[in-house]
Amino acid sequence: MSPSQISSKDDVIFKTKQLGMAMANYYRGCPNYRRCYVVQPVKNVQSGGAEGAIKDVIGVPIRLESITVKSGQVIDSLKFTYTATDGKTRTRGPWGGQGGYPGNNEICLGPREYVMEVSGTIGEYEGQIVVRSLMFVTSNNCTYGPYGDQMNQNVTPFRSFGGKVVGFHGRCGEYLNSIGTYTL
C-alpha cells in the first residue's frame, strides 16, 4: 500500500498499528520518504547466568504495556505484555517458577509512560546464578521495586538504560536466571 492507495483515516490507523508509528509517517505522505523508516529495537546484552531455557519475544516489540514480577529471596518469575509492530498485544511469561510472595507486583504503564531504566543484582542461589533483585524506573519518575533481595553481600549490580524499554529476553528455569532488554 503506497500513500496514494490510502483512502481514509482508518487506513492510516490500520497501517500505524500494523507497521509502527515511523512507517505510518510514510503512509501519511511523509514529505521526504527517504527519511521515514521503521524503527527497530536494540537487543541489549543479558545480565545473569547461563542456566535455564532461552526466552525471547515474538515479533518486534514497540511498546511495553505491563510487567509482573514474582519474588522472594530472588526473582522467581517475570511476565510482561507488549505491543508488536503488527499491532498485536502479546504476553510472554511467566518466565521462571511458581514461587514468590503473594501480592500485587504488577506494573501497568500509562498511555504515554514507558520504562527507561531496569536495574538489579545478580548472584548465586541454590547453586545457580540468578537475578536476585529488580527495579524499574519510568518516564513519569516512578520507581517500582526493588523486588527480591538486595541485602545479600555476594551480588553483582547491573543497570540497563539509554532508551525506551519495549521488551525483555533472558533465561529461566525454576527462577529468572538472566534478563536483557529491548530498547528504542
N, CA and C atoms as an extended XYZ file, in Angstrom:
552
Properties=species:S:1:pos:R:3:atomname:S:1:resname:S:1:resid:I:1 pbc="F F F"
N         0.862       -1.183        0.000 N   MET     1
C         0.000        0.000        0.000 CA  MET     1
C         0.895        1.228        0.000 C   MET     1
N         0.751        2.080       -0.963 N   SER     2
C         1.521        3.320       -1.051 CA  SER     2
C         0.656        4.479       -0.572 C   SER     2
N         1.235        5.676       -0.367 N   PRO     3
C         0.438        6.807        0.098 CA  PRO     3
C        -0.758        7.093       -0.803 C   PRO     3
N        -0.617        6.847       -2.102 N   SER     4
C        -1.739        7.125       -2.999 CA  SER     4
C        -2.869        6.116       -2.835 C   SER     4
N        -2.585        4.949       -2.252 N   GLN     5
C        -3.609        3.931       -2.062 CA  GLN     5
C        -4.384        4.112       -0.764 C   GLN     5
N        -3.977        5.041        0.083 N   ILE     6
C        -4.684        5.279        1.329 CA  ILE     6
C        -5.902        6.121        1.030 C   ILE     6
N        -7.051        5.579        1.383 N   SER     7
C        -8.290        6.268        1.040 CA  SER     7
C        -8.981        6.889        2.237 C   SER     7
N        -8.570        6.531        3.436 N   SER     8
C        -9.267        7.062        4.598 CA  SER     8
C        -8.349        7.106        5.809 C   SER     8
N        -8.831        7.788        6.833 N   LYS     9
C        -8.114        7.847        8.106 CA  LYS     9
C        -7.995        6.451        8.706 C   LYS     9
N        -9.008        5.596        8.478 N   ASP    10
C        -8.967        4.230        9.007 CA  ASP    10
C        -7.797        3.446        8.425 C   ASP    10
N        -7.476        3.680        7.133 N   ASP    11
C        -6.328        3.013        6.535 CA  ASP    11
C        -5.036        3.424        7.228 C   ASP    11
N        -4.908        4.702        7.569 N   VAL    12
C        -3.714        5.192        8.263 CA  VAL    12
C        -3.625        4.564        9.642 C   VAL    12
N        -4.734        4.502       10.375 N   ILE    13
C        -4.736        3.896       11.716 CA  ILE    13
C        -4.366        2.427       11.618 C   ILE    13
N        -4.919        1.718       10.624 N   PHE    14
C        -4.596        0.306       10.444 CA  PHE    14
C        -3.100        0.133       10.193 C   PHE    14
N        -2.545        0.931        9.284 N   LYS    15
C        -1.133        0.814        8.971 CA  LYS    15
C        -0.261        1.218       10.157 C   LYS    15
N        -0.710        2.187       10.939 N   THR    16
C         0.038        2.581       12.125 CA  THR    16
C         0.152        1.406       13.081 C   THR    16
N        -0.950        0.711       13.320 N   LYS    17
C        -0.924       -0.440       14.219 CA  LYS    17
C        -0.135       -1.583       13.611 C   LYS    17
N        -0.246       -1.755       12.303 N   GLN    18
C         0.405       -2.868       11.651 CA  GLN    18
C         1.914       -2.688       11.544 C   GLN    18
N         2.379       -1.511       11.225 N   LEU    19
C         3.791       -1.306       10.923 CA  LEU    19
C         4.535       -0.409       11.893 C   LEU    19
N         3.861        0.184       12.842 N   GLY    20
C         4.520        1.072       13.777 CA  GLY    20
C         4.429        2.516       13.325 C   GLY    20
N         4.594        3.423       14.267 N   MET    21
C         4.386        4.848       14.008 CA  MET    21
C         5.332        5.399       12.953 C   MET    21
N         6.604        4.998       12.957 N   ALA    22
C         7.550        5.559       11.995 CA  ALA    22
C         7.140        5.242       10.563 C   ALA    22
N         6.705        4.003       10.307 N   MET    23
C         6.284        3.633        8.965 CA  MET    23
C         4.980        4.329        8.603 C   MET    23
N         4.133        4.577        9.586 N   ALA    24
C         2.862        5.256        9.307 CA  ALA    24
C         3.099        6.660        8.780 C   ALA    24
N         4.193        7.316        9.203 N   ASN    25
C         4.503        8.643        8.669 CA  ASN    25
C         4.695        8.587        7.156 C   ASN    25
N         5.301        7.518        6.673 N   TYR    26
C         5.439        7.343        5.231 CA  TYR    26
C         4.067        7.230        4.584 C   TYR    26
N         3.205        6.448        5.176 N   TYR    27
C         1.885        6.235        4.597 CA  TYR    27
C         0.992        7.470        4.702 C   TYR    27
N         1.328        8.383        5.554 N   ARG    28
C         0.567        9.633        5.634 CA  ARG    28
C         1.020       10.617        4.554 C   ARG    28
N         2.046       10.238        3.790 N   GLY    29
C         2.549       11.129        2.769 CA  GLY    29
C         3.717       11.945        3.283 C   GLY    29
N         4.612       11.300        3.996 N   CYS    30
C         5.799       11.956        4.532 CA  CYS    30
C         6.491       12.732        3.414 C   CYS    30
N         6.796       14.014        3.609 N   PRO    31
C         7.348       14.833        2.536 CA  PRO    31
C         8.683       14.324        2.007 C   PRO    31
N         9.474       13.677        2.833 N   ASN    32
C        10.744       13.136        2.372 CA  ASN    32
C        10.787       11.672        2.762 C   ASN    32
N        10.211       10.811        1.919 N   TYR    33
C        10.039        9.411        2.281 CA  TYR    33
C        11.351        8.694        2.548 C   TYR    33
N        12.451        9.207        2.035 N   ARG    34
C        13.740        8.547        2.295 CA  ARG    34
C        14.137        8.663        3.768 C   ARG    34
N        13.577        9.620        4.473 N   ARG    35
C        13.881        9.782        5.897 CA  ARG    35
C        12.926        8.998        6.784 C   ARG    35
N        11.857        8.496        6.228 N   CYS    36
C        10.889        7.724        7.010 CA  CYS    36
C        11.331        6.266        7.015 C   CYS    36
N        11.429        5.690        8.191 N   TYR    37
C        11.888        4.319        8.311 CA  TYR    37
C        11.224        3.674        9.519 C   TYR    37
N        11.251        2.362        9.532 N   VAL    38
C        10.704        1.620       10.657 CA  VAL    38
C        11.807        1.493       11.702 C   VAL    38
N        11.526        1.922       12.903 N   VAL    39
C        12.490        1.860       13.992 CA  VAL    39
C        12.526        0.436       14.534 C   VAL    39
N        13.705       -0.145       14.589 N   GLN    40
C        13.885       -1.486       15.127 CA  GLN    40
C        14.479       -1.381       16.530 C   GLN    40
N        13.954       -2.116       17.499 N   PRO    41
C        14.535       -2.062       18.837 CA  PRO    41
C        15.916       -2.720       18.868 C   PRO    41
N        16.725       -2.271       19.807 N   VAL    42
C        18.061       -2.829       20.020 CA  VAL    42
C        17.953       -3.917       21.078 C   VAL    42
N        18.501       -5.096       20.782 N   LYS    43
C        18.523       -6.194       21.754 CA  LYS    43
C        19.795       -6.046       22.575 C   LYS    43
N        19.650       -5.634       23.833 N   ASN    44
C        20.794       -5.385       24.711 CA  ASN    44
C        21.259       -6.675       25.387 C   ASN    44
N        22.502       -6.687       25.804 N   VAL    45
C        23.123       -7.860       26.417 CA  VAL    45
C        22.407       -8.242       27.707 C   VAL    45
N        22.300       -9.554       27.929 N   GLN    46
C        21.681      -10.064       29.159 CA  GLN    46
C        22.639       -9.948       30.332 C   GLN    46
N        22.052       -9.795       31.522 N   SER    47
C        22.812       -9.856       32.763 CA  SER    47
C        22.326      -11.083       33.517 C   SER    47
N        23.260      -11.908       33.996 N   GLY    48
C        22.866      -13.082       34.763 CA  GLY    48
C        23.618      -14.324       34.352 C   GLY    48
N        23.028      -15.464       34.708 N   GLY    49
C        23.664      -16.752       34.472 CA  GLY    49
C        23.293      -17.373       33.138 C   GLY    49
N        23.990      -18.471       32.826 N   ALA    50
C        23.775      -19.178       31.565 CA  ALA    50
C        22.860      -20.387       31.729 C   ALA    50
N        22.338      -20.618       32.936 N   GLU    51
C        21.448      -21.742       33.161 CA  GLU    51
C        20.047      -21.410       32.664 C   GLU    51
N        19.248      -22.436       32.443 N   GLY    52
C        17.846      -22.236       32.091 CA  GLY    52
C        17.599      -22.139       30.599 C   GLY    52
N        16.321      -22.194       30.260 N   ALA    53
C        15.887      -22.132       28.868 CA  ALA    53
C        15.945      -20.694       28.355 C   ALA    53
N        16.286      -20.539       27.088 N   ILE    54
C        16.331      -19.215       26.459 CA  ILE    54
C        14.898      -18.742       26.219 C   ILE    54
N        14.624      -17.486       26.574 N   LYS    55
C        13.293      -16.896       26.401 CA  LYS    55
C        13.414      -15.592       25.628 C   LYS    55
N        12.446      -15.320       24.759 N   ASP    56
C        12.509      -14.121       23.927 CA  ASP    56
C        11.098      -13.696       23.521 C   ASP    56
N        11.013      -12.533       22.902 N   VAL    57
C         9.726      -12.012       22.432 CA  VAL    57
C         9.331      -12.693       21.129 C   VAL    57
N         8.070      -12.539       20.762 N   ILE    58
C         7.568      -12.971       19.464 CA  ILE    58
C         7.249      -11.693       18.700 C   ILE    58
N         7.746      -11.568       17.492 N   GLY    59
C         7.536      -10.339       16.734 CA  GLY    59
C         8.512       -9.265       17.173 C   GLY    59
N         8.271       -8.047       16.698 N   VAL    60
C         9.139       -6.913       17.015 CA  VAL    60
C         8.402       -5.991       17.982 C   VAL    60
N         8.864       -5.900       19.253 N   PRO    61
C         8.158       -5.072       20.232 CA  PRO    61
C         8.355       -3.576       19.973 C   PRO    61
N         7.270       -2.795       20.172 N   ILE    62
C         7.378       -1.337       20.030 CA  ILE    62
C         6.870       -0.589       21.260 C   ILE    62
N         6.143       -1.290       22.153 N   ARG    63
C         5.645       -0.636       23.368 CA  ARG    63
C         5.409       -1.670       24.458 C   ARG    63
N         5.960       -1.392       25.647 N   LEU    64
C         5.739       -2.223       26.815 CA  LEU    64
C         4.476       -1.744       27.513 C   LEU    64
N         3.539       -2.650       27.794 N   GLU    65
C         2.254       -2.301       28.406 CA  GLU    65
C         2.236       -2.561       29.914 C   GLU    65
N         2.766       -3.730       30.337 N   SER    66
C         2.760       -4.069       31.766 CA  SER    66
C         3.862       -5.070       32.076 C   SER    66
N         4.225       -5.123       33.368 N   ILE    67
C         5.249       -6.049       33.869 CA  ILE    67
C         4.723       -6.634       35.171 C   ILE    67
N         4.879       -7.946       35.344 N   THR    68
C         4.525       -8.600       36.606 CA  THR    68
C         5.747       -9.356       37.106 C   THR    68
N         6.138       -9.088       38.346 N   VAL    69
C         7.310       -9.717       38.962 CA  VAL    69
C         6.850      -10.504       40.179 C   VAL    69
N         7.264      -11.769       40.261 N   LYS    70
C         7.065      -12.585       41.466 CA  LYS    70
C         8.433      -12.763       42.095 C   LYS    70
N         8.522      -12.456       43.393 N   SER    71
C         9.833      -12.534       44.036 CA  SER    71
C         9.716      -12.929       45.496 C   SER    71
N        10.818      -13.439       46.003 N   GLY    72
C        11.022      -13.744       47.416 CA  GLY    72
C        12.456      -13.358       47.701 C   GLY    72
N        13.319      -14.370       47.933 N   GLN    73
C        14.745      -14.107       48.107 CA  GLN    73
C        15.426      -13.821       46.771 C   GLN    73
N        14.775      -14.215       45.676 N   VAL    74
C        15.273      -13.978       44.316 CA  VAL    74
C        14.080      -13.589       43.449 C   VAL    74
N        14.331      -13.299       42.181 N   ILE    75
C        13.234      -13.073       41.242 CA  ILE    75
C        12.781      -14.444       40.769 C   ILE    75
N        11.601      -14.841       41.215 N   ASP    76
C        11.069      -16.158       40.855 CA  ASP    76
C        10.563      -16.181       39.421 C   ASP    76
N         9.880      -15.117       38.989 N   SER    77
C         9.388      -15.091       37.607 CA  SER    77
C         9.123      -13.672       37.132 C   SER    77
N         9.113      -13.540       35.807 N   LEU    78
C         8.836      -12.276       35.134 CA  LEU    78
C         7.823      -12.542       34.036 C   LEU    78
N         6.822      -11.697       33.963 N   LYS    79
C         5.803      -11.774       32.915 CA  LYS    79
C         5.588      -10.351       32.415 C   LYS    79
N         5.382      -10.177       31.108 N   PHE    80
C         5.170       -8.832       30.582 CA  PHE    80
C         4.269       -8.874       29.358 C   PHE    80
N         3.617       -7.758       29.117 N   THR    81
C         2.740       -7.593       27.966 CA  THR    81
C         3.282       -6.437       27.137 C   THR    81
N         3.303       -6.622       25.823 N   TYR    82
C         3.835       -5.596       24.927 CA  TYR    82
C         3.017       -5.565       23.644 C   TYR    82
N         3.165       -4.470       22.909 N   THR    83
C         2.569       -4.346       21.588 CA  THR    83
C         3.684       -4.489       20.574 C   THR    83
N         3.428       -5.283       19.532 N   ALA    84
C         4.412       -5.509       18.478 CA  ALA    84
C         4.081       -4.638       17.264 C   ALA    84
N         4.994       -4.608       16.297 N   THR    85
C         4.799       -3.773       15.111 CA  THR    85
C         3.596       -4.196       14.287 C   THR    85
N         3.134       -5.435       14.458 N   ASP    86
C         1.955       -5.881       13.709 CA  ASP    86
C         0.649       -5.434       14.366 C   ASP    86
N         0.761       -4.679       15.473 N   GLY    87
C        -0.420       -4.165       16.158 CA  GLY    87
C        -0.987       -5.114       17.198 C   GLY    87
N        -0.462       -6.319       17.292 N   LYS    88
C        -0.973       -7.301       18.253 CA  LYS    88
C        -0.338       -7.089       19.623 C   LYS    88
N        -1.163       -7.251       20.646 N   THR    89
C        -0.680       -7.203       22.020 CA  THR    89
C        -0.376       -8.631       22.445 C   THR    89
N         0.841       -8.848       22.940 N   ARG    90
C         1.276      -10.192       23.313 CA  ARG    90
C         1.744      -10.212       24.762 C   ARG    90
N         1.560      -11.357       25.400 N   THR    91
C         2.052      -11.572       26.770 CA  THR    91
C         3.062      -12.700       26.730 C   THR    91
N         4.202      -12.476       27.355 N   ARG    92
C         5.243      -13.503       27.466 CA  ARG    92
C         5.449      -13.798       28.945 C   ARG    92
N         5.595      -15.070       29.227 N   GLY    93
C         5.819      -15.489       30.600 CA  GLY    93
C         4.566      -16.065       31.230 C   GLY    93
N         4.664      -16.421       32.485 N   PRO    94
C         5.797      -16.106       33.365 CA  PRO    94
C         7.031      -16.936       33.026 C   PRO    94
N         8.163      -16.240       32.998 N   TRP    95
C         9.456      -16.875       32.819 CA  TRP    95
C        10.009      -17.149       34.201 C   TRP    95
N        10.098      -18.410       34.579 N   GLY    96
C        10.587      -18.797       35.891 CA  GLY    96
C         9.617      -19.740       36.572 C   GLY    96
N         9.738      -19.823       37.906 N   GLY    97
C         8.937      -20.763       38.667 CA  GLY    97
C         7.691      -20.153       39.281 C   GLY    97
N         7.074      -20.937       40.162 N   GLN    98
C         5.810      -20.553       40.786 CA  GLN    98
C         5.986      -19.860       42.135 C   GLN    98
N         7.226      -19.748       42.630 N   GLY    99
C         7.466      -19.180       43.948 CA  GLY    99
C         7.241      -17.683       44.012 C   GLY    99
N         7.597      -17.127       45.160 N   GLY   100
C         7.439      -15.687       45.368 CA  GLY   100
C         6.361      -15.398       46.384 C   GLY   100
N         6.455      -14.236       46.988 N   TYR   101
C         5.470      -13.835       47.978 CA  TYR   101
C         4.177      -13.415       47.285 C   TYR   101
N         3.038      -13.699       47.921 N   PRO   102
C         1.778      -13.248       47.323 CA  PRO   102
C         1.690      -11.723       47.369 C   PRO   102
N         0.937      -11.171       46.472 N   GLY   103
C         0.783       -9.719       46.443 CA  GLY   103
C         0.707       -9.214       45.021 C   GLY   103
N         0.346       -7.970       44.902 N   ASN   104
C         0.207       -7.366       43.591 CA  ASN   104
C         1.534       -6.751       43.171 C   ASN   104
N         2.233       -7.434       42.307 N   ASN   105
C         3.516       -6.954       41.804 CA  ASN   105
C         3.422       -6.599       40.333 C   ASN   105
N         2.256       -6.097       39.904 N   GLU   106
C         2.061       -5.748       38.507 CA  GLU   106
C         2.241       -4.249       38.313 C   GLU   106
N         2.993       -3.898       37.280 N   ILE   107
C         3.207       -2.504       36.892 CA  ILE   107
C         2.431       -2.300       35.598 C   ILE   107
N         1.428       -1.451       35.617 N   CYS   108
C         0.669       -1.114       34.415 CA  CYS   108
C         1.093        0.281       33.973 C   CYS   108
N         1.645        0.373       32.792 N   LEU   109
C         2.151        1.653       32.298 CA  LEU   109
C         1.022        2.464       31.663 C   LEU   109
N         1.055        3.767       31.901 N   GLY   110
C         0.074        4.669       31.308 CA  GLY   110
C         0.297        4.793       29.807 C   GLY   110
N        -0.646        5.424       29.101 N   PRO   111
C        -0.552        5.508       27.642 CA  PRO   111
C         0.693        6.227       27.127 C   PRO   111
N         1.232        7.165       27.871 N   ARG   112
C         2.436        7.882       27.442 CA  ARG   112
C         3.638        7.583       28.347 C   ARG   112
N         3.495        6.601       29.201 N   GLU   113
C         4.556        6.234       30.138 CA  GLU   113
C         5.356        5.063       29.585 C   GLU   113
N         6.660        5.064       29.833 N   TYR   114
C         7.490        3.947       29.415 CA  TYR   114
C         8.578        3.710       30.457 C   TYR   114
N         9.125        2.503       30.459 N   VAL   115
C        10.234        2.152       31.349 CA  VAL   115
C        11.503        2.667       30.708 C   VAL   115
N        12.281        3.451       31.471 N   MET   116
C        13.527        3.996       30.928 CA  MET   116
C        14.767        3.423       31.601 C   MET   116
N        14.587        2.666       32.691 N   GLU   117
C        15.736        2.050       33.349 CA  GLU   117
C        15.310        0.771       34.050 C   GLU   117
N        16.135       -0.262       33.887 N   VAL   118
C        15.966       -1.528       34.605 CA  VAL   118
C        17.275       -1.776       35.334 C   VAL   118
N        17.203       -1.998       36.640 N   SER   119
C        18.421       -2.282       37.406 CA  SER   119
C        18.146       -3.413       38.368 C   SER   119
N        19.211       -3.955       38.915 N   GLY   120
C        19.049       -5.052       39.861 CA  GLY   120
C        20.378       -5.646       40.235 C   GLY   120
N        20.314       -6.866       40.769 N   THR   121
C        21.521       -7.570       41.185 CA  THR   121
C        21.457       -9.016       40.700 C   THR   121
N        22.638       -9.570       40.489 N   ILE   122
C        22.813      -10.957       40.064 CA  ILE   122
C        23.642      -11.648       41.134 C   ILE   122
N        23.279      -12.869       41.504 N   GLY   123
C        24.054      -13.601       42.492 CA  GLY   123
C        23.708      -15.075       42.490 C   GLY   123
N        24.406      -15.818       43.331 N   GLU   124
C        24.198      -17.259       43.408 CA  GLU   124
C        23.071      -17.568       44.394 C   GLU   124
N        22.278      -18.560       44.021 N   TYR   125
C        21.184      -19.026       44.882 CA  TYR   125
C        20.931      -20.491       44.546 C   TYR   125
N        20.994      -21.336       45.541 N   GLU   126
C        20.786      -22.776       45.379 CA  GLU   126
C        21.647      -23.356       44.261 C   GLU   126
N        22.918      -22.910       44.203 N   GLY   127
C        23.881      -23.476       43.265 CA  GLY   127
C        23.811      -22.961       41.837 C   GLY   127
N        23.011      -21.939       41.578 N   GLN   128
C        22.956      -21.384       40.220 CA  GLN   128
C        22.975      -19.860       40.270 C   GLN   128
N        23.381      -19.245       39.173 N   ILE   129
C        23.389      -17.786       39.074 CA  ILE   129
C        21.990      -17.340       38.649 C   ILE   129
N        21.423      -16.421       39.436 N   VAL   130
C        20.056      -15.958       39.192 CA  VAL   130
C        19.979      -14.440       39.354 C   VAL   130
N        18.859      -13.882       38.920 N   VAL   131
C        18.580      -12.466       39.165 CA  VAL   131
C        18.064      -12.382       40.601 C   VAL   131
N        18.804      -11.689       41.464 N   ARG   132
C        18.440      -11.600       42.884 CA  ARG   132
C        17.429      -10.487       43.145 C   ARG   132
N        17.524       -9.369       42.385 N   SER   133
C        16.596       -8.255       42.591 CA  SER   133
C        16.404       -7.491       41.292 C   SER   133
N        15.275       -6.792       41.208 N   LEU   134
C        14.946       -5.953       40.046 CA  LEU   134
C        14.294       -4.664       40.510 C   LEU   134
N        14.526       -3.597       39.755 N   MET   135
C        13.872       -2.314       40.000 CA  MET   135
C        13.662       -1.641       38.637 C   MET   135
N        12.525       -0.954       38.493 N   PHE   136
C        12.166       -0.293       37.245 CA  PHE   136
C        11.909        1.179       37.500 C   PHE   136
N        12.392        2.046       36.608 N   VAL   137
C        12.134        3.484       36.690 CA  VAL   137
C        11.441        3.876       35.390 C   VAL   137
N        10.328        4.630       35.517 N   THR   138
C         9.562        5.016       34.329 CA  THR   138
C         9.788        6.485       33.965 C   THR   138
N         9.265        6.850       32.807 N   SER   139
C         9.381        8.223       32.309 CA  SER   139
C         8.617        9.215       33.178 C   SER   139
N         7.694        8.744       34.008 N   ASN   140
C         6.959        9.602       34.944 CA  ASN   140
C         7.683        9.728       36.284 C   ASN   140
N         8.955        9.322       36.324 N   ASN   141
C         9.775        9.326       37.540 CA  ASN   141
C         9.197        8.467       38.652 C   ASN   141
N         8.522        7.395       38.288 N   CYS   142
C         8.035        6.417       39.259 CA  CYS   142
C         9.051        5.287       39.346 C   CYS   142
N         9.354        4.872       40.563 N   THR   143
C        10.261        3.752       40.793 CA  THR   143
C         9.450        2.587       41.333 C   THR   143
N         9.587        1.422       40.713 N   TYR   144
C         8.895        0.208       41.145 CA  TYR   144
C         9.947       -0.781       41.606 C   TYR   144
N         9.786       -1.259       42.844 N   GLY   145
C        10.745       -2.172       43.411 CA  GLY   145
C        11.525       -1.464       44.509 C   GLY   145
N        12.538       -2.073       45.034 N   PRO   146
C        13.141       -3.275       44.499 CA  PRO   146
C        12.323       -4.529       44.823 C   PRO   146
N        12.287       -5.426       43.863 N   TYR   147
C        11.702       -6.752       44.048 CA  TYR   147
C        12.847       -7.702       44.308 C   TYR   147
N        12.646       -8.665       45.210 N   GLY   148
C        13.694       -9.622       45.539 CA  GLY   148
C        14.556       -9.123       46.682 C   GLY   148
N        15.743       -9.723       46.806 N   ASP   149
C        16.649       -9.469       47.928 CA  ASP   149
C        17.845       -8.635       47.475 C   ASP   149
N        17.940       -7.399       47.937 N   GLN   150
C        19.100       -6.558       47.624 CA  GLN   150
C        20.132       -6.567       48.743 C   GLN   150
N        19.832       -7.209       49.855 N   MET   151
C        20.708       -7.148       51.027 CA  MET   151
C        21.827       -8.168       50.997 C   MET   151
N        21.782       -9.147       50.105 N   ASN   152
C        22.816      -10.154       50.036 CA  ASN   152
C        24.137       -9.500       49.643 C   ASN   152
N        25.214       -9.871       50.308 N   GLN   153
C        26.521       -9.246       50.075 CA  GLN   153
C        27.222       -9.750       48.816 C   GLN   153
N        26.938      -10.965       48.396 N   ASN   154
C        27.646      -11.566       47.267 CA  ASN   154
C        26.854      -11.411       45.971 C   ASN   154
N        26.626      -10.175       45.567 N   VAL   155
C        25.860       -9.924       44.343 CA  VAL   155
C        26.620       -8.962       43.431 C   VAL   155
N        26.250       -8.985       42.167 N   THR   156
C        26.810       -8.074       41.176 CA  THR   156
C        25.681       -7.176       40.672 C   THR   156
N        25.824       -5.867       40.814 N   PRO   157
C        24.762       -4.981       40.335 CA  PRO   157
C        24.797       -4.860       38.805 C   PRO   157
N        23.640       -4.577       38.219 N   PHE   158
C        23.573       -4.284       36.792 CA  PHE   158
C        22.562       -3.174       36.571 C   PHE   158
N        22.687       -2.503       35.450 N   ARG   159
C        21.756       -1.423       35.098 CA  ARG   159
C        21.652       -1.358       33.582 C   ARG   159
N        20.425       -1.267       33.100 N   SER   160
C        20.169       -1.126       31.671 CA  SER   160
C        19.380        0.147       31.458 C   SER   160
N        19.950        1.089       30.743 N   PHE   161
C        19.235        2.325       30.438 CA  PHE   161
C        19.765        2.860       29.119 C   PHE   161
N        19.218        3.952       28.664 N   GLY   162
C        19.676        4.521       27.415 CA  GLY   162
C        18.626        4.441       26.326 C   GLY   162
N        17.392        4.290       26.713 N   GLY   163
C        16.321        4.242       25.720 CA  GLY   163
C        15.022        3.829       26.358 C   GLY   163
N        14.025        3.711       25.547 N   LYS   164
C        12.703        3.282       25.992 CA  LYS   164
C        12.672        1.758       25.957 C   LYS   164
N        12.471        1.116       27.108 N   VAL   165
C        12.419       -0.344       27.178 CA  VAL   165
C        11.076       -0.798       26.607 C   VAL   165
N        11.133       -1.685       25.598 N   VAL   166
C         9.908       -2.157       24.943 CA  VAL   166
C         9.703       -3.662       25.085 C   VAL   166
N        10.662       -4.368       25.664 N   GLY   167
C        10.529       -5.813       25.852 CA  GLY   167
C        11.732       -6.380       26.573 C   GLY   167
N        11.666       -7.698       26.819 N   PHE   168
C        12.724       -8.388       27.553 CA  PHE   168
C        13.099       -9.684       26.849 C   PHE   168
N        14.279      -10.184       27.163 N   HIS   169
C        14.720      -11.522       26.777 CA  HIS   169
C        15.547      -12.044       27.933 C   HIS   169
N        15.781      -13.346       27.982 N   GLY   170
C        16.570      -13.875       29.087 CA  GLY   170
C        16.610      -15.377       29.120 C   GLY   170
N        16.877      -15.893       30.315 N   ARG   171
C        16.918      -17.338       30.560 CA  ARG   171
C        16.199      -17.608       31.878 C   ARG   171
N        15.571      -18.769       31.948 N   CYS   172
C        14.902      -19.122       33.203 CA  CYS   172
C        14.801      -20.636       33.343 C   CYS   172
N        14.677      -21.036       34.578 N   GLY   173
C        14.391      -22.406       34.962 CA  GLY   173
C        13.385      -22.299       36.096 C   GLY   173
N        13.803      -22.714       37.289 N   GLU   174
C        12.966      -22.547       38.476 CA  GLU   174
C        12.891      -21.078       38.899 C   GLU   174
N        13.908      -20.307       38.508 N   TYR   175
C        13.987      -18.871       38.808 CA  TYR   175
C        14.337      -18.123       37.519 C   TYR   175
N        14.319      -16.806       37.573 N   LEU   176
C        14.793      -15.998       36.451 CA  LEU   176
C        16.317      -15.970       36.540 C   LEU   176
N        16.988      -16.607       35.571 N   ASN   177
C        18.443      -16.710       35.610 CA  ASN   177
C        19.152      -15.513       34.999 C   ASN   177
N        18.568      -14.902       33.972 N   SER   178
C        19.179      -13.726       33.376 CA  SER   178
C        18.108      -12.880       32.711 C   SER   178
N        18.425      -11.606       32.507 N   ILE   179
C        17.477      -10.692       31.889 CA  ILE   179
C        18.231       -9.705       31.001 C   ILE   179
N        17.621       -9.415       29.861 N   GLY   180
C        18.127       -8.394       28.945 CA  GLY   180
C        16.944       -7.583       28.448 C   GLY   180
N        17.205       -6.446       27.860 N   THR   181
C        16.125       -5.569       27.418 CA  THR   181
C        16.186       -5.326       25.908 C   THR   181
N        15.042       -4.957       25.368 N   TYR   182
C        14.927       -4.380       24.027 CA  TYR   182
C        14.632       -2.904       24.232 C   TYR   182
N        15.377       -2.032       23.561 N   THR   183
C        15.148       -0.604       23.722 CA  THR   183
C        15.019        0.089       22.364 C   THR   183
N        14.253        1.177       22.390 N   LEU   184
C        14.129        2.050       21.227 CA  LEU   184
C        14.854        3.358       21.530 C   LEU   184
